[in-house]
Amino acid sequence: MLQKNKNSPALIRNVFVGILATPTLAMADFLSDGKAQIEVRNYYFNRDFRQPGGSVLSGQSKAEEWGQGFILRAESGYTDGTVKFGIDAIGMAGFKLDSSRDRAGTALFPTADNGESHNEYSKLGVTAKAKVSSTSLKAGALIFRNQMLLSPDGRLLPQMFRGVMLESEEIKGLSIQAAHITDSMPSQSTRWDKMSAVRIGGEAGSYSFYGGDYHLQENSTVGMHYGKLDGIYQQLVANANISIPIQANKFLKFDLRYAVSKEDGAFRDIDNRAFGSMVTYTEGAHSIGIGYQKMFGDDPYPYVANSDAYLVNFIQISDFANVNEQSWQARYDFDLAAKGIPGLKFMMRYVRGDLVDLPGGGRGNEWERDADITYVIQSGVFKNLSLRWRNAKVRSTFGNDIDENRLILQYVVPLF
């Protein structure tokens, strides 16, 4: 059943009324600057739990499913005038190709009460937008990629949030963002859920954040953001991304992050400080990176449920954000276009974490190794068709031991 926004903001209705009431000339940019595309996504997911007894949560020996997804994205341009209006929409549908009750739980599909995955599901997100000069306002379904909210897109269909977001670039080099989010819709869900926090729990009425990023020079920025999950936690995040050219095709990049998190209200005491750094050297087609991440305080790093964490060691399966945990990362990237194979890229990384304070006492450690190979067809009928294999292995003294493979085929077709 198609999931619709039951409580769409009144702004959406007003935008439609305003657009229809504008002269034909004002509609020109609204139509001509519009674009739409459909993405076809075929996804196979296999997670093998290697420890005796299977998953520590479900007892399953493996989670294995295969699905077909379709994602239609449509974006209008803006009407003419001092205040410009527009509207965007995203429609999604997922279909189960292979699964069983004992292999469900991959987060590719919604799960029924009997533990089986649904055969199909679909959902719709609508976003009204308005723009004045270099300031834009969006209301409705939102997809984020910033320090405070990162909408996951690692399953069959992407994650969405619902709320209002303001972005402004009126001052040269300075980008300001503010948002108020009331609900989230996980990748495998068709309904809006209340906000909560990973590992912390609770249920919040809303999540709000604001902050800005300043561009020091090309490819170098500093940022400061504040976020609050109402009644659960508040968080201040500072970051710097500095790129230093060395010679032609050689440069050094520094990615520094620091976050301070504490409680908001009387839900429970929260004490976490998180530091992360990643130094990457790039020479031509090769990149080598070394990362370090450390948790301080009595609690793990809190972040919004159904969102990715803004951590340098948040990778395919693990986040290395447990109480007191410190972790190191080694990463290598290679673009095989340099070897005459444009479109083929390879990545491998290894992260090890230790000094984890376990709830029952004692210390734990864990490690994860990821490999990612992607090939994008460069020309012909199937231009932009991508094939991707993501492989991961996790071993832990306090959690699941996992071998995982994801095979993803994506094809984006521009409609106009």
Disulfide bonds with the S-S distance in Angstrom:
none
